[in-house]
Amino acid sequence: MDVQTIELKKTILENNDADADKLRGENAAKQVTYLNVMSAPGAGKTTTILGLLERLKGRLRCAVMEADIDSDVDARTVLEAGFPAVQLHTGGMCHLDAEMSRQGLRALPEDTQLVILENVGNLVCPAEFDTGADLNLCILSVPEGDDKPLKYPLIFSKVDAVVINKMDSLPAFDFDLEKCKDGIRLRNEEVPVFPVSARTGEGMDALADYLYEKVTNK
Amino acid sequence: MDVQTIELKKTILENNDADADKLRGENAAKQVTYLNVMSAPGAGKTTTILGLLERLKGRLRCAVMEADIDSDVDARTVLEAGFPAVQLHTGGMCHLDAEMSRQGLRALPEDTQLVILENVGNLVCPAEFDTGADLNLCILSVPEGDDKPLKYPLIFSKVDAVVINKMDSLPAFDFDLEKCKDGIRLRNEEVPVFPVSARTGEGMDALADYLYEKVTNK
């Protein structure tokens, strides 16, 4: 299957925050909701997104932008599952900004209602750049450890929801879910936390319903 | 236990590469070997470093610099295990450069032979900045997936050795060790790969011996 890959042009804008607000306006006019999914490498972004696509099928028209420094394995996976996807190559950049998002959005079907961005796997830099998304989500996985909210404060303070993935691997690791939630709440008191296993499906219905609600009640 | 924490001053040097070479010269004159350990968040850097410290005890005088955006949990852990350690706060920065390394090195015992830096958890940015280290090591953990060398090419191409950690969790994940090694070799044909479990100790003696050899035969 052919994967459309966009080599993003780097944009050094004076004011990315203003451009991000502009992008939110453009998307609102088209009735598009833009969801930015961030995590460390290997936390299960692609598997979680696939689980959401399956659960939202027939309810929302979704499409995916897969951002990576190199490779097109993730866009290929989403396409093979039967959903529109485009691969974005960041040219070595560790994050996406609003104009880079716009370059990808243009390549997606016009009637898309929910665009999901799989950001570059990184808990630091993506939190510093507003992509213009309407919703921001962070995935933390059990094998990474329950102390991550203490070490990467910015990302946890900025997101609208936190997913704790790979709950099925809990027996193999020393991970204290309550301690992890306490760490998250220190950064972001009211943020909803969804413990899931994207692999087994545990907890995924609740996450899909939360997103559906957010998109349709905007 | 009191943890010495250094709030690093950001340095925008014209030429970090030249400064990194200078730092290597300064360390060589003091017979110090500087090891930079990089990985994604939660790959097990601290546990691996602790395992190395135990195995090198009595053979090399080691000390640790723990870099994080926030918290001092890692330096505290190393100190409590009985080894010299200093916490470096990067002030939100996603990587360390040579001058930031130098600020940390000054805080360690003068007779140290091996300084281990636990870099910020990030597979992207730390690979782009030469810390002035003599040896660079990347840890990839089984739960992250065997496709990571395809997605983060730069870091795998630049390191002197790759550690594959959390081998004890292999039954819980779809991880193909040979496929992962093939991906690493695509980026770095000759690089040694050490499959280990820092938690159970599996493979850690070989890694410690490799480092001892590198430090003493410099």
Chai-1 contact restraints between the chains, C-beta under 6 A:
chainA,res_idxA,chainB,res_idxB,connection_type,confidence,min_distance_angstrom,max_distance_angstrom,comment,restraint_id
A,A40,B,A40,contact,1.0,0.0,6.0,A-B,restraint_1
A,A40,B,P41,contact,1.0,0.0,6.0,A-B,restraint_2
A,P41,B,A40,contact,1.0,0.0,6.0,A-B,restraint_3
A,P41,B,L123,contact,1.0,0.0,6.0,A-B,restraint_4
A,P41,B,E144,contact,1.0,0.0,6.0,A-B,restraint_5
A,P41,B,K148,contact,1.0,0.0,6.0,A-B,restraint_6
A,G42,B,E144,contact,1.0,0.0,6.0,A-B,restraint_7
A,G42,B,G145,contact,1.0,0.0,6.0,A-B,restraint_8
A,D68,B,K151,contact,1.0,0.0,6.0,A-B,restraint_9
A,D70,B,P153,contact,1.0,0.0,6.0,A-B,restraint_10
A,S71,B,L150,contact,1.0,0.0,6.0,A-B,restraint_11
A,S71,B,K151,contact,1.0,0.0,6.0,A-B,restraint_12
A,V73,B,D147,contact,1.0,0.0,6.0,A-B,restraint_13
A,C94,B,V124,contact,1.0,0.0,6.0,A-B,restraint_14
A,C94,B,C125,contact,1.0,0.0,6.0,A-B,restraint_15
A,N122,B,N122,contact,1.0,0.0,6.0,A-B,restraint_16
A,N122,B,V124,contact,1.0,0.0,6.0,A-B,restraint_17
A,L123,B,P41,contact,1.0,0.0,6.0,A-B,restraint_18
A,V124,B,C94,contact,1.0,0.0,6.0,A-B,restraint_19
A,V124,B,N122,contact,1.0,0.0,6.0,A-B,restraint_20
A,C125,B,C94,contact,1.0,0.0,6.0,A-B,restraint_21
A,P143,B,P143,contact,1.0,0.0,6.0,A-B,restraint_22
A,E144,B,P41,contact,1.0,0.0,6.0,A-B,restraint_23
A,E144,B,G42,contact,1.0,0.0,6.0,A-B,restraint_24
A,G145,B,G42,contact,1.0,0.0,6.0,A-B,restraint_25
A,D147,B,V73,contact,1.0,0.0,6.0,A-B,restraint_26
A,K148,B,P41,contact,1.0,0.0,6.0,A-B,restraint_27
A,L150,B,S71,contact,1.0,0.0,6.0,A-B,restraint_28
A,K151,B,D68,contact,1.0,0.0,6.0,A-B,restraint_29
A,K151,B,S71,contact,1.0,0.0,6.0,A-B,restraint_30
A,P153,B,D70,contact,1.0,0.0,6.0,A-B,restraint_31
A,S169,B,A172,contact,1.0,0.0,6.0,A-B,restraint_32
A,A172,B,S169,contact,1.0,0.0,6.0,A-B,restraint_33
A,A172,B,A172,contact,1.0,0.0,6.0,A-B,restraint_34
